[in-house]
Amino acid sequence: MPAYTHVLAKCFYPILGLSLSFSVAFAEENSLSTPDAMPVAVNPVDVEFFAAQPAIVQPTISPSGKYLAGLVHTSGKPLLWVSELFGTSDPFLLSDGQWKIRWFQWISDSELIVSVHVPRYTYGTPIVVSRLVHVDISTRKVKVLFNKDKNPGFEQVQDWVIGGLINEPGNFLIQASKTVPPRVDVYKVNAKSRKLPIRRVEGNQRNIYEWGADVLGNVRAGWGFTGDQKAPVLKLKD
């Protein structure tokens, strides 16, 4: 059985089984109250069915509907699985012994950004850093973004993505700090970004620690808390 057929079978058979179980249970319940209903035999579902790791997580279709992407678990670790829905090519799989994939997002019809956690050591202390990986499904090329950026405030967290830009495929907004202690700015970047750009979409503001934007790339809101951490702060923009 081809790999993509096997994965899809794993995805849909449990869903079909669960759907049938609910349908059968519903029919049985109705048979108790409807005199002319046919009796239905119900087969019990093993508890392992509900405890098992889902076959696919975060199934997401590309903007044009050409590709289906999701996280598939193998040996307890998630890997990125991308398949052409109506094509014959083999699925694309992304996994690494050091990475732990957290999430992914389409930024164009053939491009994804993938957030990964990578273990590191700082002065002998184990830490985890986040990185963004760019995947081009059309060429099947993978690269790590921002690998030339040496800003100290951007060293540990590099995957704080706000969202994609619907009118600018391949581009997305990310919030980041170049300094320590952090001062959070918003930048527009793309798959060619080896460093954070100099120009900011939105500059940092006092007591604001997170930003939100619409799909056109307009920063609409910022929120955080006061310096004494006793009161929330919300700023809205037109």
N, C-alpha and C positions, 0 to 999 in steps of 0.2 A: 504493500500500500504506500503511495507517495507520501512524503512528509506532511504536505499541506492537507491532504485528505485525512491523514491520521489525526492531525491537530483539530481540524474542523469536526471530525467525528467525536473527538473527546469533548469538544465545546458543546455540540448540539445534542448529543445523546442524553447527557444528564439533564439538560434543560427540557428535552422532550419527555424524559421519564418523570421529571417533577411535574410537568404540565399534565401528563396523563394521570398521575397520582391524585392531583387536586381535582381533575375532572371526574375520576372514578369516585372519590370521596363525596363530591357534590351530588353525583347521581345517586349514590347510596342514601345520602341524607334525604333527597327528594323522594326516594322510594318509600320512606317511612310515612310520608304524609300524602302520597298520591296513590290511590287504590289500584289503578291499572298500570302502575309503573313496573317494568321488568326488574327482577332481582339481579343485583350486580355482585360479583365476587371481587373482593379487595385483597390484593397481595400486599403484605406489610413491606415497608421500605427499611432496609438496614440502616442503623444509626451511622455507619461509616459513610453513607451517601452524603449526610449533612456535615460530617466532620472533615471530609476530605478537602484538600486544597483546590480552589476553583481551577478549571482547565484553562481559562483565559480571563485576564483582569483588564479593565479599562478598554474594552474593544471600541475602537474609534475609526471611522471612515475618513479618508482623505477628502479635501474640499470638493473634488470633482466626482467622488464616488468610485475612483479607480482602484484604490488600495484599502485594505483592512489591516489595522495594526493593533497589537495588544501585547500584554505581558503574559508569558507562559512560564509556569514554574517547572523546573526540573532539578531534582536533588535538593529541593528546598530553596533554590535561588531563582529569582525572576530573570528572564531574558526577553529581549524585544523580538517579537515575531511580526513580520510584515509580509502580506501576500497580495498579489494582484487578483482581484475578485473574479475577473472573467478571462484571465490569461492562463498560459501553460508553463510559465517560468517557475522555478523553484522558489519557495519562500525565502525571504532574507531574515537571518538570525543575528542578533547582536548580544554577545556575552563576553565576559572577561573574568579571569580568576580573581582579580583584585577589586573589581568594581562591584558595587551593589546598585542596580538600577532602581530609581525611586519613582520617576514619572516620565512621560514623554508628551510632546505637543507637535501637531502639524503646523508648519509655518508657510508652506506652499503645498501644491498638489503632490510634490515628490520629495519634499524635504521635512525632516523632523529635527527637533532638538530634544535631547535626552539628558535628564538629570541623573548623575551618578555620585555615590559616596565612595571615597577612596581613603583607605587607612594611611596615616602618615605618623612620623615621630618628630616631635619638636623638643629639643634638649632632653631626649630620652623619654619623653612623655608621649604615650600613644594618643593621637587625636584623629578626627575624621574631617576631611575637607570635601566640599562639594564642587563638582565640575560640570560643565555643559559639553555634551558631545553632539556634533552635527552629523546627520546621516542623510546622504543623497541616495534615494532609492533608484533613481534612473541610472546612476553610475556605480552604485553600491560602494561608494567611498565613505569613509568615516574619519573624522578628525576632531581633536579636542580644541575648543575655542579658548581664546584669551591665554594661550600658552606662552606669549611673550610679555604679558603684563606683570610688572614687578611692584605695583602699588601695595604697600603694606596692609592697608585696610581692605584690600580685595583678595588677599591671599587665601582665606579660609572659605568664604561663602561666595560662590560664583554662579549660582543658579537661581537667584531671586528674580525670576521672570514675571513681569506684570501681565503680558499678553502679546499676541500677534497683532499684525496690522492687516486688516482685510483688503485694503487697497494697495498694499505694498508687499506682495508675496516675497518670502525670504527674509523679511525684516521683522524685528520684534523689540519690545521695550523691556529693559532690565533695570532694576534699581540696585545701586552699589555704592560703596564708600571707598574712596581712595586714601582715606586717612584713618589714624587711630588716635583718639576714640572715634567711632564711626559718625560720619555726617552723610546722610543718605541722599544721593542724587538719582535722577532718572536719565538713562541714555538710550538712544536708538542704535541697535547693532544688527549685524547680519552674519551670514556664514563665513564671510571673509575677515571677520574681526579677530585679530590676534591680540589686540589691546582694547581697553576702553577708549572711546573717542574723547577728544578734548571738549567738544561742544556738548552741553547738557540740554536735554529736553525740559527738565525741571530741576532747579537748584534746591539744595537742602534748606530746610526751615527749622527754626527752633521748636523743639518738642514733637517734631514729626518723624516717625520711624518707619512708616510704610505708606506707599502711594498706590492709587488705583486709577486706571485709565479706561477709556472706551475703545471699541474695536478700530477706530480711526486713528488712534494714537494720541488723543487729547487727554492729558492728565486732568482728572475731574475731582479727586479728593485725596486728602492726606490725613492720617490719624496717628495718634501716639498718646503721650501722657506728660504731665508736668515733671519738672526736675525732681520733686520730692515723691513722685509716683503716687500721689494721692488723688489726682483728678485726671480724667481722660480729656484728650484734645482732638477736635475734629475741624478740619478746614475744607470747605467746599469751593470749587472754582466754576465759573460760568463756562 
